[in-house]
Amino acid sequence: MIGIIRGVCAPAMLVFVVFLAGCAFGTRQPTLIYPPAMESGGTSVAHAAITPTPKNVQIVLKPFIDQRSDKKVVGTVRNAFGMRTADVIPTNNVSDWVTQAVTTELQNNGYTVISATSADNSASTSAVVSGEILNVFCDMYFSYTGQVSIVARVNKGGKELLNKHYSGEGSAGLAVAMTSESYARSLALALSSALKHFVSDLDKSLTAE
């Protein structure tokens, strides 16, 4: 019986390896999305269907600054032997993607968010959120491994309430076709993981303030 299973699995694995080798060439150009797309499709969905309870706190959000050493590439394509054969280069701006994702998560948790450019002097009592992007990268070898790392800061009334590093991982599963959509979903899942921890800490810091 074991011999039969091995006889069936070996050709299947060979076909899979050949398939991966054939898909491993060509730059992938995903459009970075947020929130993460559903597994069965490419449409982004809201994290929660329930309207959040409004919080009596206004957030002034500054753009997150991209501090990555390579600001062009957000991932790699590998062949069946693990060799890097192509890059993953997004069609949209990474800083804009992260900043908009932060906006989405804050609003989903009941905060009123305004951009720093539209804030006036009367917003001095608002909490100011800013940060840097340290890593946005999706590697793959039979499966995807998306990783996002940021530093987020919160200041209010001239006092620093939060200054912390957040990271997250996400995967769209097996890298069968190595599609741009799968890279985008893996990175969105990773960013979602990091931001959920940040928003939780933000809630605590503002409550204790």
TORRONU-469363 format. One record per residue (C-alpha): chain; x, y, z negated; residue number from 0. Coordinates in nm, 4 decimals. Each point is the difference from the previous one (the first is absolute). Example, Ala and Ser with C-alpha at 12.3 -4.5 7.8 and 13.67 -1.06 7.14 Angstrom:
<site><chain>A</chain><X>1.2300</X><Y>-0.4500</Y><Z>-0.7800</Z><resi>0</resi></site>
<site><chain>A</chain><X>0.1370</X><Y>0.3440</Y><Z>0.0660</Z><resi>1</resi></site>
END
This chain:
<site><chain>A</chain><X>0.0000</X><Y>0.0000</Y><Z>0.0000</Z><resi>0</resi></site>
<site><chain>A</chain><X>0.2798</X><Y>0.2429</Y><Z>-0.0925</Z><resi>1</resi></site>
<site><chain>A</chain><X>0.1726</X><Y>-0.0810</Y><Z>0.3272</Z><resi>2</resi></site>
<site><chain>A</chain><X>-0.3164</X><Y>0.0874</Y><Z>0.1932</Z><resi>3</resi></site>
<site><chain>A</chain><X>-0.0334</X><Y>0.3345</Y><Z>-0.1827</Z><resi>4</resi></site>
<site><chain>A</chain><X>0.3606</X><Y>0.0811</Y><Z>0.0695</Z><resi>5</resi></site>
<site><chain>A</chain><X>-0.0483</X><Y>-0.0945</Y><Z>0.3633</Z><resi>6</resi></site>
<site><chain>A</chain><X>-0.2909</X><Y>0.2418</Y><Z>0.0279</Z><resi>7</resi></site>
<site><chain>A</chain><X>0.1559</X><Y>0.2842</Y><Z>-0.1995</Z><resi>8</resi></site>
<site><chain>A</chain><X>0.3338</X><Y>0.0031</Y><Z>0.1810</Z><resi>9</resi></site>
<site><chain>A</chain><X>-0.1398</X><Y>0.0855</Y><Z>0.3457</Z><resi>10</resi></site>
<site><chain>A</chain><X>-0.2367</X><Y>0.2553</Y><Z>-0.1546</Z><resi>11</resi></site>
<site><chain>A</chain><X>0.2873</X><Y>0.1707</Y><Z>-0.1777</Z><resi>12</resi></site>
<site><chain>A</chain><X>0.2032</X><Y>0.0010</Y><Z>0.3207</Z><resi>13</resi></site>
<site><chain>A</chain><X>-0.2840</X><Y>0.1674</Y><Z>0.1872</Z><resi>14</resi></site>
<site><chain>A</chain><X>-0.0322</X><Y>0.2577</Y><Z>-0.2802</Z><resi>15</resi></site>
<site><chain>A</chain><X>0.3727</X><Y>0.0789</Y><Z>0.0098</Z><resi>16</resi></site>
<site><chain>A</chain><X>-0.0052</X><Y>0.0396</Y><Z>0.3777</Z><resi>17</resi></site>
<site><chain>A</chain><X>-0.3041</X><Y>0.2246</Y><Z>-0.0290</Z><resi>18</resi></site>
<site><chain>A</chain><X>0.1723</X><Y>0.2207</Y><Z>-0.2559</Z><resi>19</resi></site>
<site><chain>A</chain><X>0.3073</X><Y>0.0232</Y><Z>0.2176</Z><resi>20</resi></site>
<site><chain>A</chain><X>-0.2106</X><Y>0.1213</Y><Z>0.2882</Z><resi>21</resi></site>
<site><chain>A</chain><X>-0.1777</X><Y>0.2669</Y><Z>-0.2106</Z><resi>22</resi></site>
<site><chain>A</chain><X>0.3123</X><Y>0.1345</Y><Z>-0.1661</Z><resi>23</resi></site>
<site><chain>A</chain><X>0.0960</X><Y>0.2585</Y><Z>0.2599</Z><resi>24</resi></site>
<site><chain>A</chain><X>-0.1376</X><Y>0.3472</Y><Z>0.0558</Z><resi>25</resi></site>
<site><chain>A</chain><X>-0.0364</X><Y>0.2955</Y><Z>-0.2350</Z><resi>26</resi></site>
<site><chain>A</chain><X>-0.3204</X><Y>-0.0039</Y><Z>-0.2048</Z><resi>27</resi></site>
<site><chain>A</chain><X>-0.1735</X><Y>0.3384</Y><Z>-0.0326</Z><resi>28</resi></site>
<site><chain>A</chain><X>-0.2702</X><Y>-0.0199</Y><Z>-0.2668</Z><resi>29</resi></site>
<site><chain>A</chain><X>-0.2159</X><Y>0.2888</Y><Z>-0.1096</Z><resi>30</resi></site>
<site><chain>A</chain><X>0.0339</X><Y>0.0063</Y><Z>-0.3777</Z><resi>31</resi></site>
<site><chain>A</chain><X>-0.3438</X><Y>-0.0221</Y><Z>-0.1616</Z><resi>32</resi></site>
<site><chain>A</chain><X>-0.1578</X><Y>0.0508</Y><Z>-0.3396</Z><resi>33</resi></site>
<site><chain>A</chain><X>-0.1859</X><Y>-0.1594</Y><Z>-0.1685</Z><resi>34</resi></site>
<site><chain>A</chain><X>0.1107</X><Y>-0.3482</Y><Z>0.1127</Z><resi>35</resi></site>
<site><chain>A</chain><X>-0.1927</X><Y>-0.1593</Y><Z>0.2851</Z><resi>36</resi></site>
<site><chain>A</chain><X>-0.2210</X><Y>-0.2990</Y><Z>-0.0623</Z><resi>37</resi></site>
<site><chain>A</chain><X>0.1569</X><Y>-0.3383</Y><Z>0.0724</Z><resi>38</resi></site>
<site><chain>A</chain><X>-0.2350</X><Y>-0.0825</Y><Z>0.2838</Z><resi>39</resi></site>
<site><chain>A</chain><X>0.0267</X><Y>0.3293</Y><Z>0.1818</Z><resi>40</resi></site>
<site><chain>A</chain><X>0.1869</X><Y>0.3215</Y><Z>0.0501</Z><resi>41</resi></site>
<site><chain>A</chain><X>-0.2432</X><Y>0.2399</Y><Z>-0.1659</Z><resi>42</resi></site>
<site><chain>A</chain><X>0.0951</X><Y>0.1650</Y><Z>-0.3282</Z><resi>43</resi></site>
<site><chain>A</chain><X>-0.2514</X><Y>-0.0323</Y><Z>-0.2787</Z><resi>44</resi></site>
<site><chain>A</chain><X>-0.0597</X><Y>0.1907</Y><Z>-0.3209</Z><resi>45</resi></site>
<site><chain>A</chain><X>0.1329</X><Y>-0.1586</Y><Z>-0.3168</Z><resi>46</resi></site>
<site><chain>A</chain><X>-0.3302</X><Y>0.0355</Y><Z>-0.1802</Z><resi>47</resi></site>
<site><chain>A</chain><X>-0.3621</X><Y>0.0304</Y><Z>0.1068</Z><resi>48</resi></site>
<site><chain>A</chain><X>-0.0975</X><Y>0.1697</Y><Z>-0.3283</Z><resi>49</resi></site>
<site><chain>A</chain><X>0.0268</X><Y>0.3792</Y><Z>-0.0123</Z><resi>50</resi></site>
<site><chain>A</chain><X>0.2650</X><Y>0.0863</Y><Z>-0.2623</Z><resi>51</resi></site>
<site><chain>A</chain><X>-0.0907</X><Y>0.2072</Y><Z>-0.3039</Z><resi>52</resi></site>
<site><chain>A</chain><X>0.1325</X><Y>0.3538</Y><Z>0.0617</Z><resi>53</resi></site>
<site><chain>A</chain><X>0.2850</X><Y>0.1047</Y><Z>-0.2269</Z><resi>54</resi></site>
<site><chain>A</chain><X>0.0217</X><Y>0.3568</Y><Z>-0.1232</Z><resi>55</resi></site>
<site><chain>A</chain><X>0.3565</X><Y>0.0318</Y><Z>0.1263</Z><resi>56</resi></site>
<site><chain>A</chain><X>0.1186</X><Y>0.1602</Y><Z>0.3216</Z><resi>57</resi></site>
<site><chain>A</chain><X>0.3119</X><Y>-0.1421</Y><Z>0.1630</Z><resi>58</resi></site>
<site><chain>A</chain><X>0.2294</X><Y>0.2180</Y><Z>0.2069</Z><resi>59</resi></site>
<site><chain>A</chain><X>0.1809</X><Y>-0.2418</Y><Z>0.2280</Z><resi>60</resi></site>
<site><chain>A</chain><X>0.3363</X><Y>0.0817</Y><Z>0.1539</Z><resi>61</resi></site>
<site><chain>A</chain><X>0.1202</X><Y>-0.2019</Y><Z>0.3027</Z><resi>62</resi></site>
<site><chain>A</chain><X>0.2119</X><Y>-0.2996</Y><Z>-0.0971</Z><resi>63</resi></site>
<site><chain>A</chain><X>0.3526</X><Y>0.0521</Y><Z>0.1328</Z><resi>64</resi></site>
<site><chain>A</chain><X>0.1544</X><Y>-0.2747</Y><Z>0.2098</Z><resi>65</resi></site>
<site><chain>A</chain><X>0.3381</X><Y>-0.0823</Y><Z>-0.1557</Z><resi>66</resi></site>
<site><chain>A</chain><X>0.0671</X><Y>-0.3226</Y><Z>0.1918</Z><resi>67</resi></site>
<site><chain>A</chain><X>0.3429</X><Y>-0.0292</Y><Z>0.1587</Z><resi>68</resi></site>
<site><chain>A</chain><X>-0.1601</X><Y>-0.1181</Y><Z>0.3261</Z><resi>69</resi></site>
<site><chain>A</chain><X>-0.3158</X><Y>0.2030</Y><Z>0.0541</Z><resi>70</resi></site>
<site><chain>A</chain><X>-0.0784</X><Y>-0.1618</Y><Z>0.3354</Z><resi>71</resi></site>
<site><chain>A</chain><X>-0.0336</X><Y>-0.3734</Y><Z>-0.0707</Z><resi>72</resi></site>
<site><chain>A</chain><X>-0.2554</X><Y>-0.1611</Y><Z>-0.2358</Z><resi>73</resi></site>
<site><chain>A</chain><X>0.0651</X><Y>-0.3660</Y><Z>0.0728</Z><resi>74</resi></site>
<site><chain>A</chain><X>0.1731</X><Y>-0.2685</Y><Z>0.1969</Z><resi>75</resi></site>
<site><chain>A</chain><X>-0.0866</X><Y>-0.2843</Y><Z>0.2341</Z><resi>76</resi></site>
<site><chain>A</chain><X>0.1894</X><Y>-0.3276</Y><Z>-0.0346</Z><resi>77</resi></site>
<site><chain>A</chain><X>0.0137</X><Y>-0.3067</Y><Z>0.2166</Z><resi>78</resi></site>
<site><chain>A</chain><X>-0.0440</X><Y>-0.3579</Y><Z>-0.1202</Z><resi>79</resi></site>
<site><chain>A</chain><X>0.3662</X><Y>-0.0106</Y><Z>-0.1040</Z><resi>80</resi></site>
<site><chain>A</chain><X>-0.0330</X><Y>0.3061</Y><Z>-0.2252</Z><resi>81</resi></site>
<site><chain>A</chain><X>0.1926</X><Y>0.2327</Y><Z>0.2287</Z><resi>82</resi></site>
<site><chain>A</chain><X>-0.1171</X><Y>0.3605</Y><Z>0.0248</Z><resi>83</resi></site>
<site><chain>A</chain><X>-0.1150</X><Y>0.0562</Y><Z>0.3567</Z><resi>84</resi></site>
<site><chain>A</chain><X>-0.2093</X><Y>0.3186</Y><Z>-0.0036</Z><resi>85</resi></site>
<site><chain>A</chain><X>-0.1096</X><Y>0.2946</Y><Z>-0.2130</Z><resi>86</resi></site>
<site><chain>A</chain><X>-0.3377</X><Y>0.1111</Y><Z>-0.1302</Z><resi>87</resi></site>
<site><chain>A</chain><X>-0.0494</X><Y>0.3717</Y><Z>0.0675</Z><resi>88</resi></site>
<site><chain>A</chain><X>-0.3293</X><Y>0.1636</Y><Z>-0.1023</Z><resi>89</resi></site>
<site><chain>A</chain><X>-0.1953</X><Y>0.2339</Y><Z>0.2240</Z><resi>90</resi></site>
<site><chain>A</chain><X>-0.0842</X><Y>0.2323</Y><Z>-0.2891</Z><resi>91</resi></site>
<site><chain>A</chain><X>0.1953</X><Y>0.1854</Y><Z>-0.2674</Z><resi>92</resi></site>
<site><chain>A</chain><X>0.0916</X><Y>-0.1948</Y><Z>-0.3159</Z><resi>93</resi></site>
<site><chain>A</chain><X>-0.0165</X><Y>0.3045</Y><Z>-0.2286</Z><resi>94</resi></site>
<site><chain>A</chain><X>-0.3491</X><Y>0.0871</Y><Z>0.1285</Z><resi>95</resi></site>
<site><chain>A</chain><X>-0.1067</X><Y>-0.3639</Y><Z>-0.0424</Z><resi>96</resi></site>
<site><chain>A</chain><X>0.1092</X><Y>-0.0193</Y><Z>-0.3649</Z><resi>97</resi></site>
<site><chain>A</chain><X>-0.1378</X><Y>0.3441</Y><Z>-0.0874</Z><resi>98</resi></site>
<site><chain>A</chain><X>-0.3382</X><Y>-0.0815</Y><Z>0.1522</Z><resi>99</resi></site>
<site><chain>A</chain><X>-0.0040</X><Y>-0.3359</Y><Z>-0.1808</Z><resi>100</resi></site>
<site><chain>A</chain><X>0.0626</X><Y>0.1784</Y><Z>-0.3314</Z><resi>101</resi></site>
<site><chain>A</chain><X>-0.2901</X><Y>0.2326</Y><Z>0.0819</Z><resi>102</resi></site>
<site><chain>A</chain><X>-0.2254</X><Y>-0.2975</Y><Z>0.0727</Z><resi>103</resi></site>
<site><chain>A</chain><X>0.0863</X><Y>-0.1791</Y><Z>-0.3245</Z><resi>104</resi></site>
<site><chain>A</chain><X>-0.0455</X><Y>0.3139</Y><Z>-0.2106</Z><resi>105</resi></site>
<site><chain>A</chain><X>-0.3370</X><Y>0.0754</Y><Z>0.1578</Z><resi>106</resi></site>
<site><chain>A</chain><X>-0.1081</X><Y>-0.3637</Y><Z>-0.0408</Z><resi>107</resi></site>
<site><chain>A</chain><X>0.0681</X><Y>0.0441</Y><Z>-0.3712</Z><resi>108</resi></site>
<site><chain>A</chain><X>-0.2114</X><Y>0.3134</Y><Z>-0.0354</Z><resi>109</resi></site>
<site><chain>A</chain><X>0.2619</X><Y>0.2748</Y><Z>0.0340</Z><resi>110</resi></site>
<site><chain>A</chain><X>-0.0473</X><Y>0.3155</Y><Z>0.2038</Z><resi>111</resi></site>
<site><chain>A</chain><X>0.3060</X><Y>0.0366</Y><Z>0.2216</Z><resi>112</resi></site>
<site><chain>A</chain><X>0.1236</X><Y>0.3112</Y><Z>0.1761</Z><resi>113</resi></site>
<site><chain>A</chain><X>0.3204</X><Y>0.0462</Y><Z>0.1953</Z><resi>114</resi></site>
<site><chain>A</chain><X>0.2771</X><Y>0.2144</Y><Z>-0.1449</Z><resi>115</resi></site>
<site><chain>A</chain><X>-0.0227</X><Y>0.2305</Y><Z>0.3019</Z><resi>116</resi></site>
<site><chain>A</chain><X>-0.3639</X><Y>0.0851</Y><Z>-0.0733</Z><resi>117</resi></site>
<site><chain>A</chain><X>0.0419</X><Y>0.0351</Y><Z>-0.3787</Z><resi>118</resi></site>
<site><chain>A</chain><X>-0.0068</X><Y>0.3563</Y><Z>-0.1390</Z><resi>119</resi></site>
<site><chain>A</chain><X>0.1174</X><Y>0.1566</Y><Z>-0.3227</Z><resi>120</resi></site>
<site><chain>A</chain><X>-0.3216</X><Y>-0.1013</Y><Z>-0.1739</Z><resi>121</resi></site>
<site><chain>A</chain><X>0.1073</X><Y>-0.3634</Y><Z>0.0310</Z><resi>122</resi></site>
<site><chain>A</chain><X>0.2632</X><Y>0.0394</Y><Z>-0.2753</Z><resi>123</resi></site>
<site><chain>A</chain><X>-0.2071</X><Y>-0.2230</Y><Z>-0.2284</Z><resi>124</resi></site>
<site><chain>A</chain><X>-0.0084</X><Y>-0.2797</Y><Z>0.2589</Z><resi>125</resi></site>
<site><chain>A</chain><X>0.2203</X><Y>-0.3069</Y><Z>-0.0130</Z><resi>126</resi></site>
<site><chain>A</chain><X>0.2658</X><Y>0.0093</Y><Z>0.2717</Z><resi>127</resi></site>
<site><chain>A</chain><X>0.0973</X><Y>-0.3308</Y><Z>0.1623</Z><resi>128</resi></site>
<site><chain>A</chain><X>0.3169</X><Y>-0.0313</Y><Z>0.2067</Z><resi>129</resi></site>
<site><chain>A</chain><X>0.2559</X><Y>-0.2663</Y><Z>0.0841</Z><resi>130</resi></site>
<site><chain>A</chain><X>0.2503</X><Y>-0.1652</Y><Z>0.2285</Z><resi>131</resi></site>
<site><chain>A</chain><X>-0.0112</X><Y>-0.3025</Y><Z>0.2278</Z><resi>132</resi></site>
<site><chain>A</chain><X>0.2920</X><Y>-0.2353</Y><Z>-0.0622</Z><resi>133</resi></site>
<site><chain>A</chain><X>-0.0891</X><Y>-0.3054</Y><Z>0.2076</Z><resi>134</resi></site>
<site><chain>A</chain><X>-0.2577</X><Y>-0.1039</Y><Z>0.2589</Z><resi>135</resi></site>
<site><chain>A</chain><X>0.1016</X><Y>-0.3234</Y><Z>0.1675</Z><resi>136</resi></site>
<site><chain>A</chain><X>-0.1594</X><Y>-0.3229</Y><Z>0.1207</Z><resi>137</resi></site>
<site><chain>A</chain><X>0.2259</X><Y>-0.2971</Y><Z>0.0598</Z><resi>138</resi></site>
<site><chain>A</chain><X>-0.1167</X><Y>-0.3307</Y><Z>0.1410</Z><resi>139</resi></site>
<site><chain>A</chain><X>0.1102</X><Y>-0.3590</Y><Z>0.0379</Z><resi>140</resi></site>
<site><chain>A</chain><X>-0.2986</X><Y>-0.2308</Y><Z>0.0531</Z><resi>141</resi></site>
<site><chain>A</chain><X>-0.1945</X><Y>0.2415</Y><Z>-0.2269</Z><resi>142</resi></site>
<site><chain>A</chain><X>-0.0076</X><Y>0.3748</Y><Z>-0.0607</Z><resi>143</resi></site>
<site><chain>A</chain><X>0.1522</X><Y>0.1751</Y><Z>-0.3014</Z><resi>144</resi></site>
<site><chain>A</chain><X>-0.1006</X><Y>0.3643</Y><Z>-0.0205</Z><resi>145</resi></site>
<site><chain>A</chain><X>0.1676</X><Y>0.2156</Y><Z>-0.2637</Z><resi>146</resi></site>
<site><chain>A</chain><X>-0.0693</X><Y>0.3602</Y><Z>-0.0997</Z><resi>147</resi></site>
<site><chain>A</chain><X>0.1844</X><Y>0.1968</Y><Z>-0.2666</Z><resi>148</resi></site>
<site><chain>A</chain><X>-0.0761</X><Y>0.3556</Y><Z>-0.1134</Z><resi>149</resi></site>
<site><chain>A</chain><X>0.0707</X><Y>0.2392</Y><Z>-0.2837</Z><resi>150</resi></site>
<site><chain>A</chain><X>-0.3075</X><Y>0.1899</Y><Z>-0.1224</Z><resi>151</resi></site>
<site><chain>A</chain><X>-0.0062</X><Y>0.3044</Y><Z>-0.2273</Z><resi>152</resi></site>
<site><chain>A</chain><X>-0.2824</X><Y>0.1764</Y><Z>-0.1808</Z><resi>153</resi></site>
<site><chain>A</chain><X>0.0306</X><Y>0.3494</Y><Z>-0.1480</Z><resi>154</resi></site>
<site><chain>A</chain><X>-0.2619</X><Y>0.2110</Y><Z>-0.1732</Z><resi>155</resi></site>
<site><chain>A</chain><X>0.0397</X><Y>0.3470</Y><Z>-0.1458</Z><resi>156</resi></site>
<site><chain>A</chain><X>0.3746</X><Y>-0.0138</Y><Z>0.0513</Z><resi>157</resi></site>
<site><chain>A</chain><X>0.0292</X><Y>-0.3270</Y><Z>-0.1933</Z><resi>158</resi></site>
<site><chain>A</chain><X>0.1127</X><Y>-0.3261</Y><Z>0.1605</Z><resi>159</resi></site>
<site><chain>A</chain><X>-0.2487</X><Y>-0.2730</Y><Z>-0.0881</Z><resi>160</resi></site>
<site><chain>A</chain><X>0.1310</X><Y>-0.2781</Y><Z>0.2224</Z><resi>161</resi></site>
<site><chain>A</chain><X>0.3141</X><Y>-0.0797</Y><Z>0.1970</Z><resi>162</resi></site>
<site><chain>A</chain><X>0.0188</X><Y>-0.3643</Y><Z>0.0957</Z><resi>163</resi></site>
<site><chain>A</chain><X>0.1057</X><Y>-0.2453</Y><Z>0.2695</Z><resi>164</resi></site>
<site><chain>A</chain><X>-0.2702</X><Y>-0.2191</Y><Z>0.1544</Z><resi>165</resi></site>
<site><chain>A</chain><X>0.0369</X><Y>-0.2899</Y><Z>0.2396</Z><resi>166</resi></site>
<site><chain>A</chain><X>-0.2317</X><Y>-0.2513</Y><Z>0.1587</Z><resi>167</resi></site>
<site><chain>A</chain><X>0.0023</X><Y>-0.2986</Y><Z>0.2340</Z><resi>168</resi></site>
<site><chain>A</chain><X>-0.2559</X><Y>-0.1226</Y><Z>0.2498</Z><resi>169</resi></site>
<site><chain>A</chain><X>-0.0316</X><Y>-0.2625</Y><Z>0.2695</Z><resi>170</resi></site>
<site><chain>A</chain><X>-0.2350</X><Y>-0.0583</Y><Z>0.2915</Z><resi>171</resi></site>
<site><chain>A</chain><X>0.0862</X><Y>-0.3703</Y><Z>-0.0185</Z><resi>172</resi></site>
<site><chain>A</chain><X>0.1712</X><Y>-0.2180</Y><Z>0.2574</Z><resi>173</resi></site>
<site><chain>A</chain><X>0.1873</X><Y>0.1826</Y><Z>0.2739</Z><resi>174</resi></site>
<site><chain>A</chain><X>-0.1465</X><Y>-0.2011</Y><Z>0.2857</Z><resi>175</resi></site>
<site><chain>A</chain><X>-0.0324</X><Y>0.2701</Y><Z>0.2677</Z><resi>176</resi></site>
<site><chain>A</chain><X>0.2055</X><Y>0.2745</Y><Z>-0.1714</Z><resi>177</resi></site>
<site><chain>A</chain><X>-0.2603</X><Y>0.2644</Y><Z>0.0817</Z><resi>178</resi></site>
<site><chain>A</chain><X>0.0260</X><Y>0.3705</Y><Z>-0.0749</Z><resi>179</resi></site>
<site><chain>A</chain><X>-0.3264</X><Y>-0.0248</Y><Z>-0.1928</Z><resi>180</resi></site>
<site><chain>A</chain><X>0.1458</X><Y>-0.2616</Y><Z>-0.2348</Z><resi>181</resi></site>
<site><chain>A</chain><X>0.3004</X><Y>0.2196</Y><Z>-0.0779</Z><resi>182</resi></site>
<site><chain>A</chain><X>-0.2323</X><Y>0.2940</Y><Z>-0.0677</Z><resi>183</resi></site>
<site><chain>A</chain><X>-0.2233</X><Y>-0.2064</Y><Z>-0.2287</Z><resi>184</resi></site>
<site><chain>A</chain><X>0.2959</X><Y>-0.1404</Y><Z>-0.1950</Z><resi>185</resi></site>
<site><chain>A</chain><X>0.1327</X><Y>0.3505</Y><Z>-0.0668</Z><resi>186</resi></site>
<site><chain>A</chain><X>-0.3464</X><Y>0.1300</Y><Z>-0.0907</Z><resi>187</resi></site>
<site><chain>A</chain><X>-0.0408</X><Y>-0.2805</Y><Z>-0.2532</Z><resi>188</resi></site>
<site><chain>A</chain><X>0.3423</X><Y>0.0792</Y><Z>-0.1469</Z><resi>189</resi></site>
<site><chain>A</chain><X>-0.0812</X><Y>0.3707</Y><Z>-0.0280</Z><resi>190</resi></site>
<site><chain>A</chain><X>-0.3376</X><Y>-0.0803</Y><Z>-0.1553</Z><resi>191</resi></site>
<site><chain>A</chain><X>0.1681</X><Y>-0.2096</Y><Z>-0.2682</Z><resi>192</resi></site>
<site><chain>A</chain><X>0.2423</X><Y>0.2813</Y><Z>-0.0884</Z><resi>193</resi></site>
<site><chain>A</chain><X>-0.2676</X><Y>0.2714</Y><Z>-0.0045</Z><resi>194</resi></site>
<site><chain>A</chain><X>-0.2378</X><Y>-0.1921</Y><Z>-0.2236</Z><resi>195</resi></site>
<site><chain>A</chain><X>0.2706</X><Y>-0.0079</Y><Z>-0.2686</Z><resi>196</resi></site>
<site><chain>A</chain><X>0.0657</X><Y>0.3712</Y><Z>0.0512</Z><resi>197</resi></site>
<site><chain>A</chain><X>-0.3672</X><Y>0.1001</Y><Z>-0.0308</Z><resi>198</resi></site>
<site><chain>A</chain><X>-0.0326</X><Y>-0.2108</Y><Z>-0.3150</Z><resi>199</resi></site>
<site><chain>A</chain><X>0.2968</X><Y>0.1815</Y><Z>-0.1553</Z><resi>200</resi></site>
<site><chain>A</chain><X>-0.1390</X><Y>0.3341</Y><Z>0.1185</Z><resi>201</resi></site>
<site><chain>A</chain><X>-0.3296</X><Y>-0.0685</Y><Z>-0.1770</Z><resi>202</resi></site>
<site><chain>A</chain><X>0.1841</X><Y>-0.0808</Y><Z>-0.3225</Z><resi>203</resi></site>
<site><chain>A</chain><X>0.2303</X><Y>0.3036</Y><Z>0.0156</Z><resi>204</resi></site>
<site><chain>A</chain><X>-0.2861</X><Y>0.2435</Y><Z>0.0621</Z><resi>205</resi></site>
<site><chain>A</chain><X>-0.2089</X><Y>-0.1566</Y><Z>-0.2749</Z><resi>206</resi></site>
<site><chain>A</chain><X>0.2856</X><Y>0.0276</Y><Z>-0.2490</Z><resi>207</resi></site>
<site><chain>A</chain><X>0.0860</X><Y>0.3544</Y><Z>0.1085</Z><resi>208</resi></site>
END
